[in-house]
Amino acid sequence: MASIMSQNQFAQLEQLLNSAVQTSTMLLSALQKEYASLGLEPPEDFLSALQDKQEALDKLGKIDAALLRMEAHGFHPGKDSQRFFISHYGQLNGDRIEHIWQEFLELLEQCHHQNSINGCMIKQQQQATQQALAILRGQDTEAVANYGPTGISTTGGIVPNPLAKA
């Protein structure tokens, strides 16, 4: 059975959650920086954003591990967590922890959303690059019927006069 947190452990939990909020804010900032730098020159801005993102993710991983260790002392995030903290630490402390936890969850949702947008943009850029390379190599870029210079319909395969030969 889990023991009840001491005041010191409670303070550690509050500090961990505040650190999680701060780090999630850093991650969101890095994701927004990554978005702003996609497709722009110089690539150093994009690489800097990736480094910032990785640092924030590493820090969040450590915070997550510490929060998991806190479960042994009574911290179980979820629908009953606020009731637990209010019953053991008073309304003010329970509300404070719940507020920080909710802020953390909202930031994680924003990070997830921004990361999805960035991923879609990167995928589109990769597809455009692959298509351009295929054209330069003389590879057909689509599996639809095309007409060659002689008017003959072709599908797939090698384009007879690649740009690379031109």
DSSP file (Angstrom, degrees, kcal/mol; ACC not computed):
  #  RESIDUE AA STRUCTURE BP1 BP2  ACC     N-H-->O    O-->H-N    N-H-->O    O-->H-N    TCO  KAPPA ALPHA  PHI   PSI    X-CA   Y-CA   Z-CA
    1    1 A M              0   0    0      0, 0.0     2,-0.1     0, 0.0    71,-0.0   0.000 360.0 360.0 360.0 138.9    0.0    0.0    0.0
    2    2 A A        -     0   0    0      1,-0.1    71,-0.2    72,-0.0     2,-0.2  -0.416 360.0-130.5 -71.2 140.8    1.3    3.4   -0.9
    3    3 A S        -     0   0    0     69,-1.2     2,-0.3    -2,-0.1    -1,-0.1  -0.482  26.0-100.5 -86.0 162.1    2.4    5.7    2.0
    4    4 A I        -     0   0    0     -2,-0.2    70,-0.2     1,-0.1    -1,-0.1  -0.624  44.2-105.4 -82.2 141.4    1.2    9.2    2.4
    5    5 A M        -     0   0    0     68,-0.4     2,-0.1    -2,-0.3    -1,-0.1  -0.328  26.8-128.8 -66.7 143.4    3.7   11.9    1.3
    6    6 A S     >  -     0   0    0      1,-0.1     4,-2.6    -2,-0.0     5,-0.2  -0.399  33.0-102.0 -77.6 168.6    5.6   13.9    3.8
    7    7 A Q  H  > S+     0   0    0      1,-0.2     4,-2.3     2,-0.2     5,-0.1   0.864 125.7  53.9 -61.1 -34.6    5.6   17.6    3.5
    8    8 A N  H  > S+     0   0    0      2,-0.2     4,-2.1     1,-0.2    -1,-0.2   0.917 109.8  45.9 -65.5 -44.0    9.1   17.4    2.0
    9    9 A Q  H  > S+     0   0    0      2,-0.2     4,-2.5     1,-0.2    -2,-0.2   0.877 110.9  53.5 -66.4 -37.2    7.9   14.9   -0.6
   10   10 A F  H  X S+     0   0    0     -4,-2.6     4,-2.4     2,-0.2    -2,-0.2   0.918 108.8  49.0 -62.0 -42.9    4.9   17.1   -1.3
   11   11 A A  H  X S+     0   0    0     -4,-2.3     4,-2.3     1,-0.2    -2,-0.2   0.882 110.1  51.8 -63.7 -38.0    7.3   20.0   -1.9
   12   12 A Q  H  X S+     0   0    0     -4,-2.1     4,-2.7     2,-0.2    -2,-0.2   0.903 109.0  50.5 -64.2 -40.6    9.4   17.8   -4.2
   13   13 A L  H  X S+     0   0    0     -4,-2.5     4,-2.8     2,-0.2     5,-0.2   0.932 110.4  48.7 -62.2 -45.9    6.2   16.9   -6.2
   14   14 A E  H  X S+     0   0    0     -4,-2.4     4,-2.4     1,-0.2    -1,-0.2   0.911 112.3  48.8 -61.2 -41.6    5.3   20.5   -6.5
   15   15 A Q  H  X S+     0   0    0     -4,-2.3     4,-2.3     2,-0.2    -2,-0.2   0.909 111.2  50.2 -64.7 -42.1    8.8   21.4   -7.7
   16   16 A L  H  X S+     0   0    0     -4,-2.7     4,-2.4     2,-0.2    -2,-0.2   0.922 111.6  47.6 -61.4 -44.9    8.7   18.5  -10.2
   17   17 A L  H  X S+     0   0    0     -4,-2.8     4,-2.2     2,-0.2    -2,-0.2   0.898 111.5  49.8 -66.4 -39.7    5.4   19.6  -11.6
   18   18 A N  H  X S+     0   0    0     -4,-2.4     4,-2.5    -5,-0.2    -1,-0.2   0.900 111.5  49.7 -63.2 -39.4    6.6   23.2  -11.9
   19   19 A S  H  X S+     0   0    0     -4,-2.3     4,-2.8     2,-0.2    -2,-0.2   0.880 108.8  53.1 -65.3 -37.9    9.7   21.9  -13.7
   20   20 A A  H  X S+     0   0    0     -4,-2.4     4,-2.4     2,-0.2    -2,-0.2   0.900 110.1  47.5 -63.9 -40.7    7.5   19.9  -16.0
   21   21 A V  H  X S+     0   0    0     -4,-2.2     4,-2.1     2,-0.2    -2,-0.2   0.937 113.6  47.3 -64.7 -46.6    5.5   23.0  -16.9
   22   22 A Q  H  X S+     0   0    0     -4,-2.5     4,-1.8     1,-0.2    -2,-0.2   0.914 114.7  45.9 -61.7 -43.8    8.6   25.0  -17.5
   23   23 A T  H  X S+     0   0    0     -4,-2.8     4,-2.5     2,-0.2    -1,-0.2   0.876 110.8  52.5 -69.5 -37.6   10.2   22.3  -19.6
   24   24 A S  H  X S+     0   0    0     -4,-2.4     4,-2.6     2,-0.2    -1,-0.2   0.871 107.9  52.3 -64.7 -36.1    7.0   21.7  -21.6
   25   25 A T  H  X S+     0   0    0     -4,-2.1     4,-2.1     2,-0.2    -2,-0.2   0.900 109.6  49.2 -64.4 -40.5    6.9   25.5  -22.3
   26   26 A M  H  X S+     0   0    0     -4,-1.8     4,-2.4     2,-0.2    -2,-0.2   0.905 110.8  50.5 -63.6 -41.3   10.5   25.2  -23.6
   27   27 A L  H  X S+     0   0    0     -4,-2.5     4,-2.6     2,-0.2    -2,-0.2   0.927 109.7  49.5 -63.4 -45.2    9.5   22.2  -25.7
   28   28 A L  H  X S+     0   0    0     -4,-2.6     4,-2.3     1,-0.2    -1,-0.2   0.902 110.8  50.6 -60.8 -40.5    6.5   24.1  -27.2
   29   29 A S  H  X S+     0   0    0     -4,-2.1     4,-2.3     2,-0.2    -1,-0.2   0.908 110.4  49.5 -62.7 -42.2    8.8   27.1  -27.9
   30   30 A A  H  X S+     0   0    0     -4,-2.4     4,-2.5     2,-0.2    -2,-0.2   0.892 110.6  50.4 -64.8 -39.5   11.3   24.8  -29.7
   31   31 A L  H  X S+     0   0    0     -4,-2.6     4,-2.4     2,-0.2    -2,-0.2   0.888 111.1  48.2 -65.9 -38.8    8.5   23.2  -31.7
   32   32 A Q  H  X S+     0   0    0     -4,-2.3     4,-2.3     2,-0.2    -2,-0.2   0.881 111.7  50.0 -67.9 -37.6    7.3   26.7  -32.8
   33   33 A K  H  X S+     0   0    0     -4,-2.3     4,-1.5     2,-0.2    -2,-0.2   0.899 110.1  51.0 -64.8 -40.9   10.9   27.6  -33.6
   34   34 A E  H  X S+     0   0    0     -4,-2.5     4,-0.8     2,-0.2     3,-0.2   0.928 110.0  49.7 -61.1 -45.9   11.2   24.4  -35.7
   35   35 A Y  H >< S+     0   0    0     -4,-2.4     3,-0.8     1,-0.2    -2,-0.2   0.918 110.3  50.0 -58.9 -45.5    7.9   25.3  -37.5
   36   36 A A  H 3< S+     0   0    0     -4,-2.3    -1,-0.2     1,-0.2    -2,-0.2   0.789 112.9  47.2 -65.7 -27.5    9.2   28.8  -38.3
   37   37 A S  H >< S+     0   0    0     -4,-1.5     3,-1.9    -3,-0.2     9,-0.3   0.523  79.5 121.8 -94.8  -5.4   12.4   27.5  -39.7
   38   38 A L  T << S-     0   0    0     -4,-0.8     3,-0.1    -3,-0.8    -3,-0.0  -0.397  89.0  -0.2 -62.6 125.0   11.0   24.7  -41.9
   39   39 A G  T 3  S+     0   0    0      1,-0.3    -1,-0.3    -2,-0.2     2,-0.3   0.462 106.8 118.6  78.9   1.4   12.1   25.3  -45.4
   40   40 A L    <   -     0   0    0     -3,-1.9    -1,-0.3     2,-0.1     6,-0.2  -0.659  62.5 -91.6 -99.8 156.6   14.1   28.4  -44.7
   41   41 A E  S    S+     0   0    0     -2,-0.3    -3,-0.0    -3,-0.1     0, 0.0  -0.839  95.9  47.8-101.7 147.1   17.7   29.1  -45.1
   42   42 A P    >>  -     0   0    0      0, 0.0     3,-1.2     0, 0.0     4,-0.5   0.617  68.0-150.4 -82.5 158.3   20.0   28.8  -43.3
   43   43 A P  H 3> S+     0   0    0      0, 0.0     4,-2.6     0, 0.0     5,-0.2   0.604  84.9  84.5 -68.8  -9.6   19.5   25.3  -42.0
   44   44 A E  H 3> S+     0   0    0      1,-0.2     4,-2.6     2,-0.2     5,-0.2   0.861  85.5  55.6 -61.6 -35.0   21.2   26.3  -38.7
   45   45 A D  H <> S+     0   0    0     -3,-1.2     4,-2.1     2,-0.2    -1,-0.2   0.918 110.0  45.4 -62.9 -42.3   18.0   27.7  -37.4
   46   46 A F  H  X S+     0   0    0     -4,-0.5     4,-2.3    -9,-0.3    -2,-0.2   0.923 113.8  48.7 -65.6 -44.6   16.3   24.3  -38.0
   47   47 A L  H  X S+     0   0    0     -4,-2.6     4,-2.1     1,-0.2    -2,-0.2   0.868 110.1  52.1 -65.1 -36.2   19.1   22.4  -36.5
   48   48 A S  H  X S+     0   0    0     -4,-2.6     4,-2.5    -5,-0.2    -1,-0.2   0.908 109.1  50.1 -64.4 -42.2   19.1   24.7  -33.4
   49   49 A A  H  X S+     0   0    0     -4,-2.1     4,-2.6     1,-0.2    -2,-0.2   0.903 109.6  51.2 -63.1 -41.0   15.4   24.1  -33.0
   50   50 A L  H  X S+     0   0    0     -4,-2.3     4,-2.5     2,-0.2    -1,-0.2   0.900 110.3  49.0 -63.1 -40.3   16.0   20.3  -33.2
   51   51 A Q  H  X S+     0   0    0     -4,-2.1     4,-2.4     2,-0.2    -2,-0.2   0.924 111.9  48.4 -65.1 -44.1   18.7   20.6  -30.5
   52   52 A D  H  X S+     0   0    0     -4,-2.5     4,-2.2     1,-0.2    -2,-0.2   0.907 111.9  50.5 -60.5 -42.0   16.4   22.6  -28.3
   53   53 A K  H  X S+     0   0    0     -4,-2.6     4,-2.5     1,-0.2    -2,-0.2   0.920 110.4  48.6 -63.6 -44.1   13.6   20.1  -28.8
   54   54 A Q  H  X S+     0   0    0     -4,-2.5     4,-2.6     1,-0.2    -1,-0.2   0.901 110.1  51.6 -64.8 -40.4   15.8   17.2  -27.9
   55   55 A E  H  X S+     0   0    0     -4,-2.4     4,-2.2     2,-0.2    -1,-0.2   0.918 111.7  47.0 -61.6 -43.3   17.1   18.9  -24.8
   56   56 A A  H  X S+     0   0    0     -4,-2.2     4,-2.6     2,-0.2    -2,-0.2   0.903 112.2  49.9 -65.8 -40.8   13.5   19.5  -23.6
   57   57 A L  H  X S+     0   0    0     -4,-2.5     4,-2.0     2,-0.2    -2,-0.2   0.898 110.1  50.6 -64.7 -40.0   12.5   16.0  -24.4
   58   58 A D  H  X S+     0   0    0     -4,-2.6     4,-1.7     2,-0.2    -2,-0.2   0.923 112.0  47.3 -62.1 -43.6   15.5   14.6  -22.5
   59   59 A K  H  X S+     0   0    0     -4,-2.2     4,-2.2     1,-0.2    -2,-0.2   0.905 110.4  51.9 -65.7 -41.4   14.6   16.7  -19.5
   60   60 A L  H  X S+     0   0    0     -4,-2.6     4,-2.7     1,-0.2    -1,-0.2   0.858 105.7  56.4 -63.1 -34.5   10.9   15.7  -19.7
   61   61 A G  H  X S+     0   0    0     -4,-2.0     4,-2.0     2,-0.2    -1,-0.2   0.903 108.4  46.5 -62.0 -41.3   12.0   12.1  -19.7
   62   62 A K  H  X S+     0   0    0     -4,-1.7     4,-2.0     2,-0.2    -2,-0.2   0.892 112.3  50.1 -67.9 -39.7   13.9   12.6  -16.4
   63   63 A I  H  X S+     0   0    0     -4,-2.2     4,-2.6     2,-0.2    -2,-0.2   0.913 109.0  52.5 -64.0 -42.2   10.9   14.4  -14.9
   64   64 A D  H  X S+     0   0    0     -4,-2.7     4,-2.2     1,-0.2    -2,-0.2   0.912 108.4  50.1 -60.2 -43.6    8.6   11.6  -16.0
   65   65 A A  H  X S+     0   0    0     -4,-2.0     4,-1.7     1,-0.2    -1,-0.2   0.900 111.3  49.0 -62.0 -40.4   10.9    9.1  -14.3
   66   66 A A  H  X S+     0   0    0     -4,-2.0     4,-1.4     2,-0.2    -2,-0.2   0.886 109.5  51.9 -67.3 -38.4   10.9   11.1  -11.1
   67   67 A L  H  X S+     0   0    0     -4,-2.6     4,-0.8     1,-0.2    -2,-0.2   0.884 106.6  54.0 -65.3 -37.4    7.1   11.4  -11.2
   68   68 A L  H >< S+     0   0    0     -4,-2.2     3,-0.8     1,-0.2     4,-0.4   0.892 106.5  51.9 -62.7 -38.5    6.9    7.7  -11.5
   69   69 A R  H >< S+     0   0    0     -4,-1.7     3,-1.0     1,-0.2    -1,-0.2   0.826 101.7  61.8 -65.8 -29.9    9.0    7.3   -8.4
   70   70 A M  H ><>S+     0   0    0     -4,-1.4     3,-1.9     1,-0.2     5,-1.6   0.728  85.7  76.0 -68.8 -21.0    6.6    9.7   -6.6
   71   71 A E  G X<5S+     0   0    0     -3,-0.8     3,-1.6    -4,-0.8    -1,-0.2   0.835  85.2  63.1 -59.5 -31.3    3.8    7.2   -7.1
   72   72 A A  G < 5S+     0   0    0     -3,-1.0   -69,-1.2    -4,-0.4    -1,-0.3   0.688 103.5  50.2 -65.3 -16.4    5.2    5.1   -4.3
   73   73 A H  G < 5S-     0   0    0     -3,-1.9   -68,-0.4    -4,-0.2    -1,-0.3   0.196 133.3 -82.4-109.1  14.1    4.5    8.0   -2.0
   74   74 A G  T < 5S+     0   0    0     -3,-1.6     2,-0.8     1,-0.3    -3,-0.2   0.437  83.4 133.3 106.9  -1.1    0.9    8.5   -3.0
   75   75 A F      < +     0   0    0     -5,-1.6    -1,-0.3    -8,-0.1    -2,-0.1  -0.759  18.0 159.2 -87.8 113.5    1.0   10.6   -6.2
   76   76 A H        -     0   0    0     -2,-0.8     4,-0.2    -3,-0.1     8,-0.1  -0.840  31.5-144.0-132.5  94.2   -1.4    9.0   -8.7
   77   77 A P        +     0   0    0      0, 0.0     2,-0.3     0, 0.0     3,-0.1  -0.289  55.2  78.6 -61.4 141.2   -2.3   11.6  -11.4
   78   78 A G  S >> S-     0   0    0      1,-0.1     3,-1.3     0, 0.0     4,-0.5  -0.958  96.2 -39.9 151.1-166.5   -5.9   11.2  -12.6
   79   79 A K  T 34 S+     0   0    0     -2,-0.3     4,-0.3     1,-0.3     3,-0.2   0.762 132.3  43.9 -65.5 -25.9   -9.4   12.0  -11.6
   80   80 A D  T 3> S+     0   0    0     -4,-0.2     4,-2.2     1,-0.2    -1,-0.3   0.452  87.6  91.1 -97.1  -0.1   -9.0   11.2   -7.9
   81   81 A S  H <> S+     0   0    0     -3,-1.3     4,-2.6     1,-0.2     5,-0.2   0.903  85.7  49.9 -64.8 -41.2   -5.7   12.9   -7.4
   82   82 A Q  H  X S+     0   0    0     -4,-0.5     4,-2.7     1,-0.2     5,-0.2   0.923 110.5  50.2 -64.3 -42.1   -7.2   16.3   -6.4
   83   83 A R  H  > S+     0   0    0     -4,-0.3     4,-2.4     1,-0.2    -1,-0.2   0.903 110.7  50.9 -60.6 -41.2   -9.4   14.5   -3.8
   84   84 A F  H  X S+     0   0    0     -4,-2.2     4,-1.7     2,-0.2     5,-0.2   0.947 112.9  44.3 -61.0 -49.4   -6.4   12.7   -2.4
   85   85 A F  H  X S+     0   0    0     -4,-2.6     4,-3.0     1,-0.2     5,-0.4   0.881 113.2  50.6 -67.5 -37.4   -4.3   15.9   -2.1
   86   86 A I  H  X S+     0   0    0     -4,-2.7     4,-1.6    -5,-0.2    -1,-0.2   0.928 111.4  48.6 -64.6 -43.1   -7.2   17.9   -0.6
   87   87 A S  H  < S+     0   0    0     -4,-2.4    -1,-0.2    -5,-0.2    -2,-0.2   0.822 124.4  29.8 -67.8 -29.5   -7.9   15.2    2.0
   88   88 A H  H  < S+     0   0    0     -4,-1.7    -2,-0.2    -5,-0.2    -1,-0.2   0.718 134.9  22.9-101.7 -24.7   -4.3   14.9    3.0
   89   89 A Y  H  < S-     0   0    0     -4,-3.0     4,-0.5    -5,-0.2    -3,-0.2   0.381 108.5-101.7-128.2   2.7   -2.8   18.3    2.5
   90   90 A G     X  -     0   0    0     -4,-1.6     4,-2.6    -5,-0.4     5,-0.2  -0.016  39.6 -74.0  94.3 160.2   -5.8   20.7    2.6
   91   91 A Q  H  > S+     0   0    0      1,-0.2     4,-2.9     2,-0.2     5,-0.3   0.900 126.3  51.8 -59.0 -46.6   -7.8   22.5   -0.1
   92   92 A L  H  > S+     0   0    0      1,-0.2     4,-2.1     2,-0.2    -1,-0.2   0.935 114.6  41.2 -61.3 -48.6   -5.2   25.1   -0.9
   93   93 A N  H  > S+     0   0    0     -4,-0.5     4,-2.5     2,-0.2     5,-0.2   0.911 115.8  50.3 -66.7 -42.4   -2.4   22.6   -1.5
   94   94 A G  H  X S+     0   0    0     -4,-2.6     4,-2.3    -9,-0.3    -2,-0.2   0.920 112.8  46.4 -62.0 -43.7   -4.7   20.1   -3.4
   95   95 A D  H  X S+     0   0    0     -4,-2.9     4,-2.5    -5,-0.2    -1,-0.2   0.889 111.2  52.8 -64.6 -38.8   -6.0   22.9   -5.6
   96   96 A R  H  X S+     0   0    0     -4,-2.1     4,-2.2    -5,-0.3    -2,-0.2   0.936 111.5  44.7 -64.3 -47.0   -2.4   24.1   -6.3
   97   97 A I  H  X S+     0   0    0     -4,-2.5     4,-2.7     1,-0.2    -1,-0.2   0.924 114.0  50.0 -63.4 -43.7   -1.1   20.7   -7.3
   98   98 A E  H  X S+     0   0    0     -4,-2.3     4,-2.6    -5,-0.2    -1,-0.2   0.898 109.8  51.3 -62.3 -40.5   -4.2   20.0   -9.5
   99   99 A H  H  X S+     0   0    0     -4,-2.5     4,-2.3     2,-0.2    -1,-0.2   0.930 112.1  45.8 -62.0 -46.1   -3.8   23.4  -11.2
  100  100 A I  H  X S+     0   0    0     -4,-2.2     4,-2.3     2,-0.2    -2,-0.2   0.918 112.8  51.0 -63.8 -42.9   -0.1   22.7  -12.0
  101  101 A W  H  X S+     0   0    0     -4,-2.7     4,-2.4     1,-0.2    -2,-0.2   0.921 110.9  47.8 -61.3 -45.1   -1.0   19.2  -13.2
  102  102 A Q  H  X S+     0   0    0     -4,-2.6     4,-2.4     1,-0.2    -1,-0.2   0.889 110.3  52.0 -64.6 -39.1   -3.7   20.6  -15.5
  103  103 A E  H  X S+     0   0    0     -4,-2.3     4,-2.2     2,-0.2    -1,-0.2   0.911 109.8  50.2 -61.7 -41.9   -1.4   23.3  -16.9
  104  104 A F  H  X S+     0   0    0     -4,-2.3     4,-2.3     2,-0.2    -2,-0.2   0.928 110.7  48.6 -61.1 -47.2    1.2   20.6  -17.6
  105  105 A L  H  X S+     0   0    0     -4,-2.4     4,-1.9     1,-0.2    -2,-0.2   0.890 110.7  50.8 -62.7 -39.6   -1.4   18.4  -19.5
  106  106 A E  H  X S+     0   0    0     -4,-2.4     4,-2.1     2,-0.2    -1,-0.2   0.898 110.2  49.8 -65.0 -40.5   -2.6   21.4  -21.5
  107  107 A L  H  X S+     0   0    0     -4,-2.2     4,-2.6     2,-0.2    -2,-0.2   0.903 108.5  52.7 -64.8 -40.6    1.0   22.2  -22.5
  108  108 A L  H  X S+     0   0    0     -4,-2.3     4,-2.5     1,-0.2    -1,-0.2   0.894 108.3  51.1 -62.0 -38.6    1.6   18.6  -23.5
  109  109 A E  H  X S+     0   0    0     -4,-1.9     4,-2.4     2,-0.2    -1,-0.2   0.909 110.4  48.7 -64.2 -42.2   -1.5   18.7  -25.7
  110  110 A Q  H  X S+     0   0    0     -4,-2.1     4,-2.6     2,-0.2    -2,-0.2   0.901 111.4  50.2 -63.5 -40.9   -0.2   21.9  -27.4
  111  111 A C  H  X S+     0   0    0     -4,-2.6     4,-2.7     2,-0.2    -2,-0.2   0.921 110.1  50.2 -63.2 -43.8    3.2   20.3  -28.0
  112  112 A H  H  X S+     0   0    0     -4,-2.5     4,-2.1     2,-0.2    -2,-0.2   0.924 111.9  48.0 -60.5 -45.0    1.6   17.3  -29.5
  113  113 A H  H  X S+     0   0    0     -4,-2.4     4,-2.1     2,-0.2    -2,-0.2   0.939 113.7  45.9 -61.6 -48.5   -0.5   19.4  -31.8
  114  114 A Q  H  X S+     0   0    0     -4,-2.6     4,-2.5     1,-0.2    -2,-0.2   0.891 111.5  52.5 -64.4 -38.8    2.5   21.6  -32.9
  115  115 A N  H  X S+     0   0    0     -4,-2.7     4,-2.5    -5,-0.2    -1,-0.2   0.873 107.7  52.2 -65.2 -36.5    4.6   18.5  -33.4
  116  116 A S  H  X S+     0   0    0     -4,-2.1     4,-2.2     2,-0.2    -1,-0.2   0.916 110.0  48.5 -63.8 -43.4    1.9   16.9  -35.7
  117  117 A I  H  X S+     0   0    0     -4,-2.1     4,-2.3     2,-0.2    -2,-0.2   0.938 112.3  48.5 -61.2 -47.1    1.8   20.1  -37.8
  118  118 A N  H  X S+     0   0    0     -4,-2.5     4,-2.6     1,-0.2    -2,-0.2   0.908 109.8  52.8 -60.6 -42.0    5.6   20.1  -38.1
  119  119 A G  H  X S+     0   0    0     -4,-2.5     4,-2.4     1,-0.2    -1,-0.2   0.898 108.6  49.6 -61.5 -41.4    5.6   16.4  -39.0
  120  120 A C  H  X S+     0   0    0     -4,-2.2     4,-2.3     2,-0.2    -1,-0.2   0.910 111.5  48.9 -63.7 -42.2    3.1   17.0  -41.8
  121  121 A M  H  X S+     0   0    0     -4,-2.3     4,-2.3     2,-0.2    -2,-0.2   0.918 111.7  48.5 -64.4 -42.6    5.1   19.9  -43.2
  122  122 A I  H  X S+     0   0    0     -4,-2.6     4,-2.4     1,-0.2    -1,-0.2   0.906 110.6  51.7 -64.0 -41.1    8.3   17.8  -43.1
  123  123 A K  H  X S+     0   0    0     -4,-2.4     4,-2.4     2,-0.2    -2,-0.2   0.913 109.8  49.1 -62.1 -43.0    6.5   15.0  -44.9
  124  124 A Q  H  X S+     0   0    0     -4,-2.3     4,-2.3     1,-0.2    -1,-0.2   0.909 111.4  49.4 -62.8 -41.8    5.3   17.3  -47.6
  125  125 A Q  H  X S+     0   0    0     -4,-2.3     4,-2.2     1,-0.2    -1,-0.2   0.891 110.5  50.5 -65.4 -38.4    8.8   18.7  -48.1
  126  126 A Q  H  X S+     0   0    0     -4,-2.4     4,-2.8     2,-0.2    -2,-0.2   0.915 110.0  50.1 -64.5 -42.6   10.2   15.2  -48.3
  127  127 A Q  H  X S+     0   0    0     -4,-2.4     4,-2.4     2,-0.2    -2,-0.2   0.911 111.1  48.6 -62.6 -42.6    7.6   14.2  -50.9
  128  128 A A  H  X S+     0   0    0     -4,-2.3     4,-2.3     2,-0.2    -1,-0.2   0.903 112.9  48.2 -64.2 -40.7    8.4   17.3  -53.0
  129  129 A T  H  X S+     0   0    0     -4,-2.2     4,-2.5     2,-0.2    -2,-0.2   0.918 112.0  49.0 -65.1 -43.7   12.1   16.6  -52.8
  130  130 A Q  H  X S+     0   0    0     -4,-2.8     4,-2.3     1,-0.2    -2,-0.2   0.889 111.5  50.0 -62.9 -39.4   11.7   12.9  -53.7
  131  131 A Q  H  X S+     0   0    0     -4,-2.4     4,-2.1     2,-0.2    -2,-0.2   0.918 110.8  48.5 -66.4 -42.6    9.5   13.9  -56.7
  132  132 A A  H  X S+     0   0    0     -4,-2.3     4,-2.3     1,-0.2    -2,-0.2   0.914 112.3  48.9 -63.5 -42.2   12.1   16.4  -57.9
  133  133 A L  H  X S+     0   0    0     -4,-2.5     4,-2.0     1,-0.2     6,-0.2   0.896 109.3  52.8 -63.6 -39.9   14.9   13.8  -57.6
  134  134 A A  H  X>S+     0   0    0     -4,-2.3     5,-3.0     2,-0.2     4,-0.7   0.903 109.4  49.2 -63.1 -40.3   12.8   11.3  -59.5
  135  135 A I  H ><5S+     0   0    0     -4,-2.1    28,-1.0     1,-0.2     3,-0.8   0.930 111.5  48.8 -63.7 -44.8   12.3   13.7  -62.3
  136  136 A L  H 3<5S+     0   0    0     -4,-2.3    28,-0.9     1,-0.2    -1,-0.2   0.830 111.9  49.6 -65.1 -31.2   16.0   14.5  -62.4
  137  137 A R  H 3<5S-     0   0    0     -4,-2.0    -1,-0.2    -5,-0.2    -2,-0.2   0.563 117.4-112.4 -84.0  -8.4   16.8   10.8  -62.5
  138  138 A G  T <<5 +     0   0    0     -3,-0.8    21,-3.5    -4,-0.7     2,-0.3   0.683  69.6 141.0  86.2  17.4   14.4   10.1  -65.2
  139  139 A Q  B   < -A  158   0A   0     -5,-3.0    -1,-0.3    19,-0.2     2,-0.2  -0.734  59.5-109.5 -94.4 143.0   12.0    8.1  -63.1
  140  140 A D        -     0   0    0     17,-2.6    17,-0.2    -2,-0.3    -5,-0.0  -0.511  24.4-157.6 -68.6 135.4    8.3    8.4  -63.5
  141  141 A T  S    S+     0   0    0     -2,-0.2     2,-0.3    15,-0.1    -1,-0.1   0.601  70.1  40.4 -94.2 -11.7    6.9   10.2  -60.5
  142  142 A E        -     0   0    0      2,-0.2    14,-0.7   -11,-0.0     4,-0.1  -0.957  68.4-135.2-136.3 154.1    3.3    9.0  -60.7
  143  143 A A  S    S+     0   0    0     -2,-0.3     2,-0.2    12,-0.1     3,-0.0   0.009  74.3 106.1 -95.6  27.7    1.6    5.7  -61.6
  144  144 A V  S    S-     0   0    0      1,-0.1    12,-0.6    11,-0.0     2,-0.2  -0.661  83.8 -84.1-103.5 163.1   -0.9    7.5  -63.8
  145  145 A A  E     -B  155   0B   0     -2,-0.2     2,-0.3    10,-0.2    10,-0.2  -0.466  49.7-179.7 -69.5 131.4   -1.0    7.4  -67.6
  146  146 A N  E     -B  154   0B   0      8,-3.4     8,-3.6    -2,-0.2     2,-0.5  -0.862  23.7-126.2-123.7 160.8    1.2   10.0  -69.2
  147  147 A Y  E     -B  153   0B   0     -2,-0.3     6,-0.2     6,-0.2     5,-0.0  -0.946  21.5-146.8-112.0 129.3    1.8   10.8  -72.9
  148  148 A G    >   -     0   0    0      4,-2.5     3,-1.8    -2,-0.5    11,-0.0  -0.146  40.1 -84.1 -80.4-178.3    5.4   10.9  -74.3
  149  149 A P  T 3  S+     0   0    0      0, 0.0    -1,-0.1     0, 0.0    -2,-0.0   0.750 129.8  53.4 -61.4 -24.2    6.7   13.1  -77.0
  150  150 A T  T 3  S-     0   0    0      2,-0.1     3,-0.1     1,-0.0    -3,-0.0   0.468 119.0-108.9 -89.9  -1.5    5.4   10.7  -79.7
  151  151 A G  S <  S+     0   0    0     -3,-1.8     2,-0.4     1,-0.3    -1,-0.0   0.518  72.9 140.0  88.2   4.8    1.8   10.7  -78.2
  152  152 A I        -     0   0    0      1,-0.1    -4,-2.5    -5,-0.0    -1,-0.3  -0.676  55.2-119.3 -85.9 135.7    2.1    7.2  -76.9
  153  153 A S  E     -B  147   0B   0     -2,-0.4     2,-0.3    -6,-0.2    -6,-0.2  -0.545  34.8-176.7 -74.9 134.0    0.6    6.6  -73.5
  154  154 A T  E     -B  146   0B   0     -8,-3.6    -8,-3.4    -2,-0.3     2,-0.4  -0.957  12.3-163.3-129.1 149.9    3.0    5.4  -70.8
  155  155 A T  E     -B  145   0B   0     -2,-0.3   -10,-0.2   -10,-0.2   -12,-0.1  -0.984  55.4 -31.3-134.5 125.7    2.5    4.4  -67.2
  156  156 A G  S    S+     0   0    0    -14,-0.7    -1,-0.2   -12,-0.6     2,-0.2   0.092  90.8  77.8  64.9-179.9    5.3    4.1  -64.7
  157  157 A G  S    S-     0   0    0    -17,-0.2   -17,-2.6    -3,-0.1     2,-0.4  -0.455  89.0 -14.1  85.0-152.4    8.8    3.1  -65.4
  158  158 A I  B     -A  139   0A   0    -19,-0.2   -19,-0.2    -2,-0.2   -20,-0.1  -0.720  59.6-126.2 -95.3 135.5   11.6    5.3  -66.8
  159  159 A V        -     0   0    0    -21,-3.5    -2,-0.1    -2,-0.4    -1,-0.0  -0.661  22.1-132.3 -77.2 131.4   10.9    8.5  -68.5
  160  160 A P  S    S+     0   0    0      0, 0.0    -1,-0.1     0, 0.0   -21,-0.0   0.826  96.4  30.7 -59.9 -34.7   12.5    8.4  -72.0
  161  161 A N  S    S-     0   0    0      5,-0.0   -23,-0.1    -3,-0.0     5,-0.1  -0.709  80.9-166.4-125.5  81.2   14.3   11.8  -71.8
  162  162 A P    >>  -     0   0    0      0, 0.0     3,-1.3     0, 0.0     4,-0.7  -0.273  30.8-120.1 -66.3 153.8   15.2   12.5  -68.2
  163  163 A L  G >4 S+     0   0    0    -28,-1.0     3,-0.6     1,-0.3   -27,-0.2   0.798 111.4  69.1 -61.5 -28.6   16.2   16.1  -67.3
  164  164 A A  G 34 S+     0   0    0    -28,-0.9    -1,-0.3   -29,-0.4   -27,-0.1   0.789 102.8  43.7 -62.5 -26.9   19.5   14.7  -66.1
  165  165 A K  G <4        0   0    0     -3,-1.3    -1,-0.2     1,-0.2    -2,-0.2   0.624 360.0 360.0 -90.0 -15.6   20.4   13.9  -69.8
  166  166 A A    <<        0   0    0     -4,-0.7    -1,-0.2    -3,-0.6    -2,-0.1   0.495 360.0 360.0 -70.1 360.0   19.2   17.2  -71.2
